Amino acid sequence: MAKKKDAKKDKKASRAETVRAAVDQAFQATAQATVDAGQLTRGRATEIADELVGNIVRLRDALEDVRPATAEDIKALRTEIAAVAERVGRLEIARAAAAITGEDPAANRIPSKPPPRKPAAKPATAAKPKPAARAKPATAAKPKPAAPVKTGAARK
């Protein structure tokens, strides 16, 4: 009987070992699958984050174009307008002075662009002389005869 008890214990132990080994193997397989899925998920998450950053940059650029002017922008525009107004004032003074003296204000100015160049002359080629056009004989227009003047006696 002792042998039967030992055999039962061995069966139970081997069965427990088998179950334990199966559970251990299943756990390891699940853990490995989770790690692999995590790496795939991490890669995809990185791609999504990069995509999101790119979209945010494009959105920021688009908003930059339609945003209202800041105080600095307005200050810079005012400075530019003041410079243009000063230049226009100087031009008006110069024009008024030229009108008084009878001088052409454009004569003293340096042109902003050089005058356009004339196209280069084409080299002379031996061209055939054109035949002279025939002159049509002059025909005098015949005067139309004057209409007879009706007198008072002829009307009645």
Phi and psi in radians as a Rosetta constraint file:
Dihedral C 1 N 2 CA 2 C 2 CIRCULARHARMONIC -1.140 0.35
Dihedral N 2 CA 2 C 2 N 3 CIRCULARHARMONIC -0.597 0.35
Dihedral C 2 N 3 CA 3 C 3 CIRCULARHARMONIC -1.210 0.35
Dihedral N 3 CA 3 C 3 N 4 CIRCULARHARMONIC -0.623 0.35
Dihedral C 3 N 4 CA 4 C 4 CIRCULARHARMONIC -1.139 0.35
Dihedral N 4 CA 4 C 4 N 5 CIRCULARHARMONIC -0.713 0.35
Dihedral C 4 N 5 CA 5 C 5 CIRCULARHARMONIC -1.125 0.35
Dihedral N 5 CA 5 C 5 N 6 CIRCULARHARMONIC -0.713 0.35
Dihedral C 5 N 6 CA 6 C 6 CIRCULARHARMONIC -1.160 0.35
Dihedral N 6 CA 6 C 6 N 7 CIRCULARHARMONIC -0.671 0.35
Dihedral C 6 N 7 CA 7 C 7 CIRCULARHARMONIC -1.151 0.35
Dihedral N 7 CA 7 C 7 N 8 CIRCULARHARMONIC -0.696 0.35
Dihedral C 7 N 8 CA 8 C 8 CIRCULARHARMONIC -1.131 0.35
Dihedral N 8 CA 8 C 8 N 9 CIRCULARHARMONIC -0.716 0.35
Dihedral C 8 N 9 CA 9 C 9 CIRCULARHARMONIC -1.110 0.35
Dihedral N 9 CA 9 C 9 N 10 CIRCULARHARMONIC -0.737 0.35
Dihedral C 9 N 10 CA 10 C 10 CIRCULARHARMONIC -1.117 0.35
Dihedral N 10 CA 10 C 10 N 11 CIRCULARHARMONIC -0.712 0.35
Dihedral C 10 N 11 CA 11 C 11 CIRCULARHARMONIC -1.111 0.35
Dihedral N 11 CA 11 C 11 N 12 CIRCULARHARMONIC -0.771 0.35
Dihedral C 11 N 12 CA 12 C 12 CIRCULARHARMONIC -1.125 0.35
Dihedral N 12 CA 12 C 12 N 13 CIRCULARHARMONIC -0.717 0.35
Dihedral C 12 N 13 CA 13 C 13 CIRCULARHARMONIC -1.163 0.35
Dihedral N 13 CA 13 C 13 N 14 CIRCULARHARMONIC -0.767 0.35
Dihedral C 13 N 14 CA 14 C 14 CIRCULARHARMONIC -1.202 0.35
Dihedral N 14 CA 14 C 14 N 15 CIRCULARHARMONIC -0.631 0.35
Dihedral C 14 N 15 CA 15 C 15 CIRCULARHARMONIC -1.157 0.35
Dihedral N 15 CA 15 C 15 N 16 CIRCULARHARMONIC -0.769 0.35
Dihedral C 15 N 16 CA 16 C 16 CIRCULARHARMONIC -1.094 0.35
Dihedral N 16 CA 16 C 16 N 17 CIRCULARHARMONIC -0.726 0.35
Dihedral C 16 N 17 CA 17 C 17 CIRCULARHARMONIC -1.102 0.35
Dihedral N 17 CA 17 C 17 N 18 CIRCULARHARMONIC -0.710 0.35
Dihedral C 17 N 18 CA 18 C 18 CIRCULARHARMONIC -1.134 0.35
Dihedral N 18 CA 18 C 18 N 19 CIRCULARHARMONIC -0.792 0.35
Dihedral C 18 N 19 CA 19 C 19 CIRCULARHARMONIC -1.111 0.35
Dihedral N 19 CA 19 C 19 N 20 CIRCULARHARMONIC -0.778 0.35
Dihedral C 19 N 20 CA 20 C 20 CIRCULARHARMONIC -1.076 0.35
Dihedral N 20 CA 20 C 20 N 21 CIRCULARHARMONIC -0.752 0.35
Dihedral C 20 N 21 CA 21 C 21 CIRCULARHARMONIC -1.143 0.35
Dihedral N 21 CA 21 C 21 N 22 CIRCULARHARMONIC -0.700 0.35
Dihedral C 21 N 22 CA 22 C 22 CIRCULARHARMONIC -1.139 0.35
Dihedral N 22 CA 22 C 22 N 23 CIRCULARHARMONIC -0.751 0.35
Dihedral C 22 N 23 CA 23 C 23 CIRCULARHARMONIC -1.126 0.35
Dihedral N 23 CA 23 C 23 N 24 CIRCULARHARMONIC -0.741 0.35
Dihedral C 23 N 24 CA 24 C 24 CIRCULARHARMONIC -1.068 0.35
Dihedral N 24 CA 24 C 24 N 25 CIRCULARHARMONIC -0.781 0.35
Dihedral C 24 N 25 CA 25 C 25 CIRCULARHARMONIC -1.137 0.35
Dihedral N 25 CA 25 C 25 N 26 CIRCULARHARMONIC -0.732 0.35
Dihedral C 25 N 26 CA 26 C 26 CIRCULARHARMONIC -1.109 0.35
Dihedral N 26 CA 26 C 26 N 27 CIRCULARHARMONIC -0.733 0.35
Dihedral C 26 N 27 CA 27 C 27 CIRCULARHARMONIC -1.093 0.35
Dihedral N 27 CA 27 C 27 N 28 CIRCULARHARMONIC -0.777 0.35
Dihedral C 27 N 28 CA 28 C 28 CIRCULARHARMONIC -1.120 0.35
Dihedral N 28 CA 28 C 28 N 29 CIRCULARHARMONIC -0.701 0.35
Dihedral C 28 N 29 CA 29 C 29 CIRCULARHARMONIC -1.128 0.35
Dihedral N 29 CA 29 C 29 N 30 CIRCULARHARMONIC -0.729 0.35
Dihedral C 29 N 30 CA 30 C 30 CIRCULARHARMONIC -1.138 0.35
Dihedral N 30 CA 30 C 30 N 31 CIRCULARHARMONIC -0.733 0.35
Dihedral C 30 N 31 CA 31 C 31 CIRCULARHARMONIC -1.107 0.35
Dihedral N 31 CA 31 C 31 N 32 CIRCULARHARMONIC -0.745 0.35
Dihedral C 31 N 32 CA 32 C 32 CIRCULARHARMONIC -1.134 0.35
Dihedral N 32 CA 32 C 32 N 33 CIRCULARHARMONIC -0.728 0.35
Dihedral C 32 N 33 CA 33 C 33 CIRCULARHARMONIC -1.101 0.35
Dihedral N 33 CA 33 C 33 N 34 CIRCULARHARMONIC -0.681 0.35
Dihedral C 33 N 34 CA 34 C 34 CIRCULARHARMONIC -1.136 0.35
Dihedral N 34 CA 34 C 34 N 35 CIRCULARHARMONIC -0.731 0.35
Dihedral C 34 N 35 CA 35 C 35 CIRCULARHARMONIC -1.114 0.35
Dihedral N 35 CA 35 C 35 N 36 CIRCULARHARMONIC -0.802 0.35
Dihedral C 35 N 36 CA 36 C 36 CIRCULARHARMONIC -1.073 0.35
Dihedral N 36 CA 36 C 36 N 37 CIRCULARHARMONIC -0.771 0.35
Dihedral C 36 N 37 CA 37 C 37 CIRCULARHARMONIC -1.117 0.35
Dihedral N 37 CA 37 C 37 N 38 CIRCULARHARMONIC -0.648 0.35
Dihedral C 37 N 38 CA 38 C 38 CIRCULARHARMONIC -1.106 0.35
Dihedral N 38 CA 38 C 38 N 39 CIRCULARHARMONIC -0.685 0.35
Dihedral C 38 N 39 CA 39 C 39 CIRCULARHARMONIC -1.169 0.35
Dihedral N 39 CA 39 C 39 N 40 CIRCULARHARMONIC -0.719 0.35
Dihedral C 39 N 40 CA 40 C 40 CIRCULARHARMONIC -1.119 0.35
Dihedral N 40 CA 40 C 40 N 41 CIRCULARHARMONIC -0.755 0.35
Dihedral C 40 N 41 CA 41 C 41 CIRCULARHARMONIC -1.123 0.35
Dihedral N 41 CA 41 C 41 N 42 CIRCULARHARMONIC -0.703 0.35
Dihedral C 41 N 42 CA 42 C 42 CIRCULARHARMONIC -1.115 0.35
Dihedral N 42 CA 42 C 42 N 43 CIRCULARHARMONIC -0.738 0.35
Dihedral C 42 N 43 CA 43 C 43 CIRCULARHARMONIC -1.106 0.35
Dihedral N 43 CA 43 C 43 N 44 CIRCULARHARMONIC -0.782 0.35
Dihedral C 43 N 44 CA 44 C 44 CIRCULARHARMONIC -1.151 0.35
Dihedral N 44 CA 44 C 44 N 45 CIRCULARHARMONIC -0.682 0.35
Dihedral C 44 N 45 CA 45 C 45 CIRCULARHARMONIC -1.092 0.35
Dihedral N 45 CA 45 C 45 N 46 CIRCULARHARMONIC -0.663 0.35
Dihedral C 45 N 46 CA 46 C 46 CIRCULARHARMONIC -1.137 0.35
Dihedral N 46 CA 46 C 46 N 47 CIRCULARHARMONIC -0.747 0.35
Dihedral C 46 N 47 CA 47 C 47 CIRCULARHARMONIC -1.068 0.35
Dihedral N 47 CA 47 C 47 N 48 CIRCULARHARMONIC -0.764 0.35
Dihedral C 47 N 48 CA 48 C 48 CIRCULARHARMONIC -1.118 0.35
Dihedral N 48 CA 48 C 48 N 49 CIRCULARHARMONIC -0.715 0.35
Dihedral C 48 N 49 CA 49 C 49 CIRCULARHARMONIC -1.113 0.35
Dihedral N 49 CA 49 C 49 N 50 CIRCULARHARMONIC -0.733 0.35
Dihedral C 49 N 50 CA 50 C 50 CIRCULARHARMONIC -1.106 0.35
Dihedral N 50 CA 50 C 50 N 51 CIRCULARHARMONIC -0.735 0.35
Dihedral C 50 N 51 CA 51 C 51 CIRCULARHARMONIC -1.069 0.35
Dihedral N 51 CA 51 C 51 N 52 CIRCULARHARMONIC -0.762 0.35
Dihedral C 51 N 52 CA 52 C 52 CIRCULARHARMONIC -1.099 0.35
Dihedral N 52 CA 52 C 52 N 53 CIRCULARHARMONIC -0.747 0.35
Dihedral C 52 N 53 CA 53 C 53 CIRCULARHARMONIC -1.097 0.35
Dihedral N 53 CA 53 C 53 N 54 CIRCULARHARMONIC -0.753 0.35
Dihedral C 53 N 54 CA 54 C 54 CIRCULARHARMONIC -1.054 0.35
Dihedral N 54 CA 54 C 54 N 55 CIRCULARHARMONIC -0.746 0.35
Dihedral C 54 N 55 CA 55 C 55 CIRCULARHARMONIC -1.157 0.35
Dihedral N 55 CA 55 C 55 N 56 CIRCULARHARMONIC -0.653 0.35
Dihedral C 55 N 56 CA 56 C 56 CIRCULARHARMONIC -1.138 0.35
Dihedral N 56 CA 56 C 56 N 57 CIRCULARHARMONIC -0.712 0.35
Dihedral C 56 N 57 CA 57 C 57 CIRCULARHARMONIC -1.101 0.35
Dihedral N 57 CA 57 C 57 N 58 CIRCULARHARMONIC -0.777 0.35
Dihedral C 57 N 58 CA 58 C 58 CIRCULARHARMONIC -1.106 0.35
Dihedral N 58 CA 58 C 58 N 59 CIRCULARHARMONIC -0.688 0.35
Dihedral C 58 N 59 CA 59 C 59 CIRCULARHARMONIC -1.132 0.35
Dihedral N 59 CA 59 C 59 N 60 CIRCULARHARMONIC -0.735 0.35
Dihedral C 59 N 60 CA 60 C 60 CIRCULARHARMONIC -1.095 0.35
Dihedral N 60 CA 60 C 60 N 61 CIRCULARHARMONIC -0.732 0.35
Dihedral C 60 N 61 CA 61 C 61 CIRCULARHARMONIC -1.109 0.35
Dihedral N 61 CA 61 C 61 N 62 CIRCULARHARMONIC -0.710 0.35
Dihedral C 61 N 62 CA 62 C 62 CIRCULARHARMONIC -1.147 0.35
Dihedral N 62 CA 62 C 62 N 63 CIRCULARHARMONIC -0.721 0.35
Dihedral C 62 N 63 CA 63 C 63 CIRCULARHARMONIC -1.186 0.35
Dihedral N 63 CA 63 C 63 N 64 CIRCULARHARMONIC -0.554 0.35
Dihedral C 63 N 64 CA 64 C 64 CIRCULARHARMONIC -1.070 0.35
Dihedral N 64 CA 64 C 64 N 65 CIRCULARHARMONIC -0.629 0.35
Dihedral C 64 N 65 CA 65 C 65 CIRCULARHARMONIC -1.257 0.35
Dihedral N 65 CA 65 C 65 N 66 CIRCULARHARMONIC -0.526 0.35
Dihedral C 65 N 66 CA 66 C 66 CIRCULARHARMONIC -1.855 0.35
Dihedral N 66 CA 66 C 66 N 67 CIRCULARHARMONIC 0.059 0.35
Dihedral C 66 N 67 CA 67 C 67 CIRCULARHARMONIC -1.249 0.35
Dihedral N 67 CA 67 C 67 N 68 CIRCULARHARMONIC 2.658 0.35
Dihedral C 67 N 68 CA 68 C 68 CIRCULARHARMONIC -1.225 0.35
Dihedral N 68 CA 68 C 68 N 69 CIRCULARHARMONIC 2.767 0.35
Dihedral C 68 N 69 CA 69 C 69 CIRCULARHARMONIC -1.160 0.35
Dihedral N 69 CA 69 C 69 N 70 CIRCULARHARMONIC 2.446 0.35
Dihedral C 69 N 70 CA 70 C 70 CIRCULARHARMONIC -1.542 0.35
Dihedral N 70 CA 70 C 70 N 71 CIRCULARHARMONIC 3.039 0.35
Dihedral C 70 N 71 CA 71 C 71 CIRCULARHARMONIC -1.085 0.35
Dihedral N 71 CA 71 C 71 N 72 CIRCULARHARMONIC -0.648 0.35
Dihedral C 71 N 72 CA 72 C 72 CIRCULARHARMONIC -1.144 0.35
Dihedral N 72 CA 72 C 72 N 73 CIRCULARHARMONIC -0.708 0.35
Dihedral C 72 N 73 CA 73 C 73 CIRCULARHARMONIC -1.081 0.35
Dihedral N 73 CA 73 C 73 N 74 CIRCULARHARMONIC -0.780 0.35
Dihedral C 73 N 74 CA 74 C 74 CIRCULARHARMONIC -1.145 0.35
Dihedral N 74 CA 74 C 74 N 75 CIRCULARHARMONIC -0.690 0.35
Dihedral C 74 N 75 CA 75 C 75 CIRCULARHARMONIC -1.109 0.35
Dihedral N 75 CA 75 C 75 N 76 CIRCULARHARMONIC -0.731 0.35
Dihedral C 75 N 76 CA 76 C 76 CIRCULARHARMONIC -1.133 0.35
Dihedral N 76 CA 76 C 76 N 77 CIRCULARHARMONIC -0.698 0.35
Dihedral C 76 N 77 CA 77 C 77 CIRCULARHARMONIC -1.144 0.35
Dihedral N 77 CA 77 C 77 N 78 CIRCULARHARMONIC -0.696 0.35
Dihedral C 77 N 78 CA 78 C 78 CIRCULARHARMONIC -1.098 0.35
Dihedral N 78 CA 78 C 78 N 79 CIRCULARHARMONIC -0.689 0.35
Dihedral C 78 N 79 CA 79 C 79 CIRCULARHARMONIC -1.100 0.35
Dihedral N 79 CA 79 C 79 N 80 CIRCULARHARMONIC -0.764 0.35
Dihedral C 79 N 80 CA 80 C 80 CIRCULARHARMONIC -1.118 0.35
Dihedral N 80 CA 80 C 80 N 81 CIRCULARHARMONIC -0.722 0.35
Dihedral C 80 N 81 CA 81 C 81 CIRCULARHARMONIC -1.124 0.35
Dihedral N 81 CA 81 C 81 N 82 CIRCULARHARMONIC -0.698 0.35
Dihedral C 81 N 82 CA 82 C 82 CIRCULARHARMONIC -1.111 0.35
Dihedral N 82 CA 82 C 82 N 83 CIRCULARHARMONIC -0.692 0.35
Dihedral C 82 N 83 CA 83 C 83 CIRCULARHARMONIC -1.140 0.35
Dihedral N 83 CA 83 C 83 N 84 CIRCULARHARMONIC -0.733 0.35
Dihedral C 83 N 84 CA 84 C 84 CIRCULARHARMONIC -1.156 0.35
Dihedral N 84 CA 84 C 84 N 85 CIRCULARHARMONIC -0.721 0.35
Dihedral C 84 N 85 CA 85 C 85 CIRCULARHARMONIC -1.095 0.35
Dihedral N 85 CA 85 C 85 N 86 CIRCULARHARMONIC -0.696 0.35
Dihedral C 85 N 86 CA 86 C 86 CIRCULARHARMONIC -1.128 0.35
Dihedral N 86 CA 86 C 86 N 87 CIRCULARHARMONIC -0.739 0.35
Dihedral C 86 N 87 CA 87 C 87 CIRCULARHARMONIC -1.127 0.35
Dihedral N 87 CA 87 C 87 N 88 CIRCULARHARMONIC -0.754 0.35
Dihedral C 87 N 88 CA 88 C 88 CIRCULARHARMONIC -1.088 0.35
Dihedral N 88 CA 88 C 88 N 89 CIRCULARHARMONIC -0.706 0.35
Dihedral C 88 N 89 CA 89 C 89 CIRCULARHARMONIC -1.056 0.35
Dihedral N 89 CA 89 C 89 N 90 CIRCULARHARMONIC -0.765 0.35
Dihedral C 89 N 90 CA 90 C 90 CIRCULARHARMONIC -1.105 0.35
Dihedral N 90 CA 90 C 90 N 91 CIRCULARHARMONIC -0.696 0.35
Dihedral C 90 N 91 CA 91 C 91 CIRCULARHARMONIC -1.144 0.35
Dihedral N 91 CA 91 C 91 N 92 CIRCULARHARMONIC -0.688 0.35
Dihedral C 91 N 92 CA 92 C 92 CIRCULARHARMONIC -1.158 0.35
Dihedral N 92 CA 92 C 92 N 93 CIRCULARHARMONIC -0.692 0.35
Dihedral C 92 N 93 CA 93 C 93 CIRCULARHARMONIC -1.116 0.35
Dihedral N 93 CA 93 C 93 N 94 CIRCULARHARMONIC -0.753 0.35
Dihedral C 93 N 94 CA 94 C 94 CIRCULARHARMONIC -1.129 0.35
Dihedral N 94 CA 94 C 94 N 95 CIRCULARHARMONIC -0.651 0.35
Dihedral C 94 N 95 CA 95 C 95 CIRCULARHARMONIC -1.184 0.35
Dihedral N 95 CA 95 C 95 N 96 CIRCULARHARMONIC -0.734 0.35
Dihedral C 95 N 96 CA 96 C 96 CIRCULARHARMONIC -1.127 0.35
Dihedral N 96 CA 96 C 96 N 97 CIRCULARHARMONIC -0.719 0.35
Dihedral C 96 N 97 CA 97 C 97 CIRCULARHARMONIC -1.134 0.35
Dihedral N 97 CA 97 C 97 N 98 CIRCULARHARMONIC -0.663 0.35
Dihedral C 97 N 98 CA 98 C 98 CIRCULARHARMONIC -1.185 0.35
Dihedral N 98 CA 98 C 98 N 99 CIRCULARHARMONIC -0.620 0.35
Dihedral C 98 N 99 CA 99 C 99 CIRCULARHARMONIC -1.162 0.35
Dihedral N 99 CA 99 C 99 N 100 CIRCULARHARMONIC -0.635 0.35
Dihedral C 99 N 100 CA 100 C 100 CIRCULARHARMONIC -1.204 0.35
Dihedral N 100 CA 100 C 100 N 101 CIRCULARHARMONIC -0.759 0.35
Dihedral C 100 N 101 CA 101 C 101 CIRCULARHARMONIC -1.473 0.35
Dihedral N 101 CA 101 C 101 N 102 CIRCULARHARMONIC -0.171 0.35
Dihedral C 101 N 102 CA 102 C 102 CIRCULARHARMONIC 1.382 0.35
Dihedral N 102 CA 102 C 102 N 103 CIRCULARHARMONIC 0.274 0.35
Dihedral C 102 N 103 CA 103 C 103 CIRCULARHARMONIC -1.554 0.35
Dihedral N 103 CA 103 C 103 N 104 CIRCULARHARMONIC 2.632 0.35
Dihedral C 103 N 104 CA 104 C 104 CIRCULARHARMONIC -1.470 0.35
Dihedral N 104 CA 104 C 104 N 105 CIRCULARHARMONIC 2.019 0.35
Dihedral C 104 N 105 CA 105 C 105 CIRCULARHARMONIC -1.139 0.35
Dihedral N 105 CA 105 C 105 N 106 CIRCULARHARMONIC -0.414 0.35
Dihedral C 105 N 106 CA 106 C 106 CIRCULARHARMONIC -1.322 0.35
Dihedral N 106 CA 106 C 106 N 107 CIRCULARHARMONIC -0.338 0.35
Dihedral C 106 N 107 CA 107 C 107 CIRCULARHARMONIC -1.197 0.35
Dihedral N 107 CA 107 C 107 N 108 CIRCULARHARMONIC -0.544 0.35
Dihedral C 107 N 108 CA 108 C 108 CIRCULARHARMONIC -1.552 0.35
Dihedral N 108 CA 108 C 108 N 109 CIRCULARHARMONIC -0.156 0.35
Dihedral C 108 N 109 CA 109 C 109 CIRCULARHARMONIC -1.391 0.35
Dihedral N 109 CA 109 C 109 N 110 CIRCULARHARMONIC 2.553 0.35
Dihedral C 109 N 110 CA 110 C 110 CIRCULARHARMONIC -1.571 0.35
Dihedral N 110 CA 110 C 110 N 111 CIRCULARHARMONIC 2.190 0.35
Dihedral C 110 N 111 CA 111 C 111 CIRCULARHARMONIC -1.122 0.35
Dihedral N 111 CA 111 C 111 N 112 CIRCULARHARMONIC 2.492 0.35
Dihedral C 111 N 112 CA 112 C 112 CIRCULARHARMONIC -1.282 0.35
Dihedral N 112 CA 112 C 112 N 113 CIRCULARHARMONIC -0.503 0.35
Dihedral C 112 N 113 CA 113 C 113 CIRCULARHARMONIC -2.225 0.35
Dihedral N 113 CA 113 C 113 N 114 CIRCULARHARMONIC 2.517 0.35
Dihedral C 113 N 114 CA 114 C 114 CIRCULARHARMONIC -1.186 0.35
Dihedral N 114 CA 114 C 114 N 115 CIRCULARHARMONIC 2.640 0.35
Dihedral C 114 N 115 CA 115 C 115 CIRCULARHARMONIC -1.106 0.35
Dihedral N 115 CA 115 C 115 N 116 CIRCULARHARMONIC 2.638 0.35
Dihedral C 115 N 116 CA 116 C 116 CIRCULARHARMONIC -1.149 0.35
Dihedral N 116 CA 116 C 116 N 117 CIRCULARHARMONIC 2.486 0.35
Dihedral C 116 N 117 CA 117 C 117 CIRCULARHARMONIC -1.406 0.35
Dihedral N 117 CA 117 C 117 N 118 CIRCULARHARMONIC 2.592 0.35
Dihedral C 117 N 118 CA 118 C 118 CIRCULARHARMONIC -1.367 0.35
Dihedral N 118 CA 118 C 118 N 119 CIRCULARHARMONIC 2.572 0.35
Dihedral C 118 N 119 CA 119 C 119 CIRCULARHARMONIC -1.140 0.35
Dihedral N 119 CA 119 C 119 N 120 CIRCULARHARMONIC 2.571 0.35
Dihedral C 119 N 120 CA 120 C 120 CIRCULARHARMONIC -1.110 0.35
Dihedral N 120 CA 120 C 120 N 121 CIRCULARHARMONIC 2.543 0.35
Dihedral C 120 N 121 CA 121 C 121 CIRCULARHARMONIC -1.174 0.35
Dihedral N 121 CA 121 C 121 N 122 CIRCULARHARMONIC 2.490 0.35
Dihedral C 121 N 122 CA 122 C 122 CIRCULARHARMONIC -1.355 0.35
Dihedral N 122 CA 122 C 122 N 123 CIRCULARHARMONIC 2.504 0.35
Dihedral C 122 N 123 CA 123 C 123 CIRCULARHARMONIC -1.150 0.35
Dihedral N 123 CA 123 C 123 N 124 CIRCULARHARMONIC 2.520 0.35
Dihedral C 123 N 124 CA 124 C 124 CIRCULARHARMONIC -1.194 0.35
Dihedral N 124 CA 124 C 124 N 125 CIRCULARHARMONIC 2.338 0.35
Dihedral C 124 N 125 CA 125 C 125 CIRCULARHARMONIC -2.084 0.35
Dihedral N 125 CA 125 C 125 N 126 CIRCULARHARMONIC 2.757 0.35
Dihedral C 125 N 126 CA 126 C 126 CIRCULARHARMONIC -1.339 0.35
Dihedral N 126 CA 126 C 126 N 127 CIRCULARHARMONIC 1.592 0.35
Dihedral C 126 N 127 CA 127 C 127 CIRCULARHARMONIC -1.650 0.35
Dihedral N 127 CA 127 C 127 N 128 CIRCULARHARMONIC 2.539 0.35
Dihedral C 127 N 128 CA 128 C 128 CIRCULARHARMONIC -1.237 0.35
Dihedral N 128 CA 128 C 128 N 129 CIRCULARHARMONIC 2.414 0.35
Dihedral C 128 N 129 CA 129 C 129 CIRCULARHARMONIC -1.183 0.35
Dihedral N 129 CA 129 C 129 N 130 CIRCULARHARMONIC 2.471 0.35
Dihedral C 129 N 130 CA 130 C 130 CIRCULARHARMONIC -1.318 0.35
Dihedral N 130 CA 130 C 130 N 131 CIRCULARHARMONIC 2.455 0.35
Dihedral C 130 N 131 CA 131 C 131 CIRCULARHARMONIC -1.174 0.35
Dihedral N 131 CA 131 C 131 N 132 CIRCULARHARMONIC 2.546 0.35
Dihedral C 131 N 132 CA 132 C 132 CIRCULARHARMONIC -1.181 0.35
Dihedral N 132 CA 132 C 132 N 133 CIRCULARHARMONIC 2.450 0.35
Dihedral C 132 N 133 CA 133 C 133 CIRCULARHARMONIC -1.297 0.35
Dihedral N 133 CA 133 C 133 N 134 CIRCULARHARMONIC 2.469 0.35
Dihedral C 133 N 134 CA 134 C 134 CIRCULARHARMONIC -1.272 0.35
Dihedral N 134 CA 134 C 134 N 135 CIRCULARHARMONIC 2.336 0.35
Dihedral C 134 N 135 CA 135 C 135 CIRCULARHARMONIC -1.471 0.35
Dihedral N 135 CA 135 C 135 N 136 CIRCULARHARMONIC 2.310 0.35
Dihedral C 135 N 136 CA 136 C 136 CIRCULARHARMONIC -1.412 0.35
Dihedral N 136 CA 136 C 136 N 137 CIRCULARHARMONIC 2.466 0.35
Dihedral C 136 N 137 CA 137 C 137 CIRCULARHARMONIC -1.151 0.35
Dihedral N 137 CA 137 C 137 N 138 CIRCULARHARMONIC 2.397 0.35
Dihedral C 137 N 138 CA 138 C 138 CIRCULARHARMONIC -1.281 0.35
Dihedral N 138 CA 138 C 138 N 139 CIRCULARHARMONIC 2.187 0.35
Dihedral C 138 N 139 CA 139 C 139 CIRCULARHARMONIC -2.002 0.35
Dihedral N 139 CA 139 C 139 N 140 CIRCULARHARMONIC 2.197 0.35
Dihedral C 139 N 140 CA 140 C 140 CIRCULARHARMONIC -1.352 0.35
Dihedral N 140 CA 140 C 140 N 141 CIRCULARHARMONIC 2.408 0.35
Dihedral C 140 N 141 CA 141 C 141 CIRCULARHARMONIC -1.270 0.35
Dihedral N 141 CA 141 C 141 N 142 CIRCULARHARMONIC 2.319 0.35
Dihedral C 141 N 142 CA 142 C 142 CIRCULARHARMONIC -1.319 0.35
Dihedral N 142 CA 142 C 142 N 143 CIRCULARHARMONIC 2.297 0.35
Dihedral C 142 N 143 CA 143 C 143 CIRCULARHARMONIC -1.262 0.35
Dihedral N 143 CA 143 C 143 N 144 CIRCULARHARMONIC 2.490 0.35
Dihedral C 143 N 144 CA 144 C 144 CIRCULARHARMONIC -1.354 0.35
Dihedral N 144 CA 144 C 144 N 145 CIRCULARHARMONIC 2.493 0.35
Dihedral C 144 N 145 CA 145 C 145 CIRCULARHARMONIC -1.168 0.35
Dihedral N 145 CA 145 C 145 N 146 CIRCULARHARMONIC 2.496 0.35
Dihedral C 145 N 146 CA 146 C 146 CIRCULARHARMONIC -1.218 0.35
Dihedral N 146 CA 146 C 146 N 147 CIRCULARHARMONIC 2.526 0.35
Dihedral C 146 N 147 CA 147 C 147 CIRCULARHARMONIC -1.248 0.35
Dihedral N 147 CA 147 C 147 N 148 CIRCULARHARMONIC 2.451 0.35
Dihedral C 147 N 148 CA 148 C 148 CIRCULARHARMONIC -1.132 0.35
Dihedral N 148 CA 148 C 148 N 149 CIRCULARHARMONIC 2.408 0.35
Dihedral C 148 N 149 CA 149 C 149 CIRCULARHARMONIC -1.451 0.35
Dihedral N 149 CA 149 C 149 N 150 CIRCULARHARMONIC 2.253 0.35
Dihedral C 149 N 150 CA 150 C 150 CIRCULARHARMONIC -1.591 0.35
Dihedral N 150 CA 150 C 150 N 151 CIRCULARHARMONIC 2.272 0.35
Dihedral C 150 N 151 CA 151 C 151 CIRCULARHARMONIC -1.606 0.35
Dihedral N 151 CA 151 C 151 N 152 CIRCULARHARMONIC 2.940 0.35
Dihedral C 151 N 152 CA 152 C 152 CIRCULARHARMONIC -1.054 0.35
Dihedral N 152 CA 152 C 152 N 153 CIRCULARHARMONIC -0.613 0.35
Dihedral C 152 N 153 CA 153 C 153 CIRCULARHARMONIC -1.270 0.35
Dihedral N 153 CA 153 C 153 N 154 CIRCULARHARMONIC -0.565 0.35
Dihedral C 153 N 154 CA 154 C 154 CIRCULARHARMONIC -1.320 0.35
Dihedral N 154 CA 154 C 154 N 155 CIRCULARHARMONIC -0.376 0.35
Dihedral C 154 N 155 CA 155 C 155 CIRCULARHARMONIC -1.261 0.35
Dihedral N 155 CA 155 C 155 N 156 CIRCULARHARMONIC -0.629 0.35
